[in-house]
Amino acid sequence: MRPLSQIIAIIDGTELAPGDLRVLAVLVEAGRPLGSADMAANARLTAQNVSRAVKRLHAGGLVEHAVPDNEADWRINLYVPTTHGRGLYRRLMRGMGEAA
């Protein structure tokens, strides 16, 4: 378990760190499936941090594997936010707007 200072939210029993929410934000905002390299570049995180974030987000039901559009993409693990993940992101963004 991580120190409380590194956890910014516990949603449905899933601990979410700032990097987790950055990855979720990148996926929601992209509007298309992304691989780890794209997520890392857009979230400005290391590949290792993205991997950990995706693992936690997947365990929490916030992201899922995407089915590639073509055979070339089968070599890359692509992810998309789930309906629950998109909804959570929108609720968090609304909450942040109200807090400002």
Buried (B, 14 or more C-beta within 10 A) or exposed (E): EEEEEEBBBEBEEBBBBEBBBBBBBBBBEBEEBBBBEBBBEBBEBEEEBBBBBBEBBBEBBBBBEBEBEEEEBEEBBBBBBBEBBBEBBEEBEEEEEEEE
